[in-house]
């Protein structure tokens, strides 16, 4: 197993700041602190990130197929265009996470995940029946596809002209929940 580059922050906490494109497939990274790490396009298929601290981490376009994220702390994480097919997100803390363009499938485990204040834009949940349990606390718009027969929250009927308009409305939604977008825990 390879060595993961790390550094200490001002408080003596080990952080992993720049792992863009890193190949960590199958690594056991249980409970590690990856807060605010740059894991853009990282290859994490089959990795064990259970209970990892990933608050504010950038996981844009990360490959998280079958990754164990059980109980991971992903508050405010950017998972835009992340591949979450078959990922175990049970009990994960995804408050305020950016899940725009992320890919899910029926094997993505969302059991007891906390998606309060998370955003979904251009996401297809057609084959993800578990999403029904999370719609009340998610922010989305008309670009989100839901399973057949599932009632759309009124806010999911809105259409935004671009990311900035969507983001402004998302932030207002977070504030309406009493959530600070800068610290969505």
N, C-alpha and C positions, 0 to 999 in steps of 0.2 A: 504494500500500500504506500502511495506517495505521501510526501510531506506537504501540508497546506500552509502557504505563506500567511503569517499573522503578525500583528503588531499590538502594542499596548496603547490604550487611550489614556487620557489625563487622570483617570480614576483607577488605573491599574487593571482594567478589564481587557481581556484579549479580544481583539476584533479582527475580522477578515475583510479588509476594505476593497480589494480589487481581485475578484475571481472571474472576471468577464471571460466567457467562453471556456471556463475550466471544465475538465472532464472528471467528474466525481461519481460516475456511474458505479453503483453498488457499494459506495463508501458507507461506513457506519459513522454517522455524525450526530448521534443521539445527544440532545441537550446542549450542543455547542452554541456559542453566542455569535450569530451572524448578523446582528443588528446593524442596519444601514450598510450592509455589504453590497457590492456591485457584483451580482451573479447573472448579469445579462447574458443570454444565450448559453448559460451553463448546461452541461450534460449531467443531469442528476437522476436519470432513469434507474429505478430500483434502489436508490440510496435510502438509508435510514436517517431521516431528519426528525424523528419523533421527539417531541418536547424541545426542539431547537428554538432558539430565540432569533427570529427573523424580522423583528419590528423595523419598519421603514426600509427593508432591503429591496433592492431593485432586481427582480427576477423576470424582467421583460424577455419574452421569447425563450424562457428556460424550458428545457425538456424535463418534465416531471412525471412522465408516464410511470405508473406503478410505484411512485415514490411514497414512502411512509412519512407522512406529515402529521401523524396522530398527536394531538395535543400541542402542536407547534404554535408559537406566538408570532402571528403574521400581521399584527395591527399596523395599518398604514403601509403595508408592503405593496409594491407595484408588480402585479402578475399579468400585466397586459400582454396578450398574445402567448401566454404560457400554455404549454400542453399539459393538462391535468387529467388526461384520460387514465382511468384506473388508479388514480392517486387516492391515498387514504387521508382524508381531511377530517376524520372523526375527532370531535372535541377540539379542533383547531380554532384559534382566536383570529378571525379575519376582519375584525372591526375596522371600518374605513379603508379596506383594501381596494385597490384598483384592479378589477377583474375584466377590464375591457378587452374584447377580442379573444379571451381565454377559451380554451377548448375542453369541454367536459364530455363524458359519456356515461352510460348506465352503470359502469363499474366505478365511477368516482364516488367515494364514500363521503357524504356530507352529514352523517349522523351526528347530531348534537354540536355541529360546527356553529360558531357565532359569526354571522355575516352582517351584524348590525352596522348600518351606514356604509356598507361596501357598494361599489358601483359596478354595473354591468351595462356595457354598450356594445352592440353588435355581437351578442352572445347567443348561441343556439342551445337551449335547454330542452328541445323537443323530446329527447330520449333520456332525460334526467328527472324522473318522477320525484326524487327527494327535494327538488328545488321548491316544491309547493310549501314545505315547512319553513322556508326562509323568505318568501316574497314580501311579507309584511315589513321587514327591516331592510330590504335591498332597495337601492335606487337604480332604476333603469328607465328606458324609453321605448318607443315603438320599434326600435331595431332589435329588441330582444324577442326571441322565439320561445314560447312556452309549450309544455306538453298539451296535446289536444284535450279540450274540455276544461282546462284550468282557467279560472277567472283572472283576468289581468287587473292588477291594481290601477287605479285611475292615472297615477303618474307614469305608468308604462304606456299610456296612449299619447303622450307628448312626443314631438319631434323637434330635435335641435339641429340647427344648421351646421354646427361644427363642434369640435372638441371643447373649445373655450366656453361656448354657450352651455354645453352639457355640464362641464366642470363647475361653472357658476351655480347652476341649478342643483348639482350634487352637493356642493358645499352648503347651500341653503338648507337642503334636506338634512344634512348632518347636524347643523345647528338646531333644526327643529326637533331633533332627537335628543338635544342636550349634549351633543358630541362635538369636541374640539377637533377640527380637521388636522391640526398640527400635532395633536396627541390623542388619537381616537380610542384609546383604551377605555 
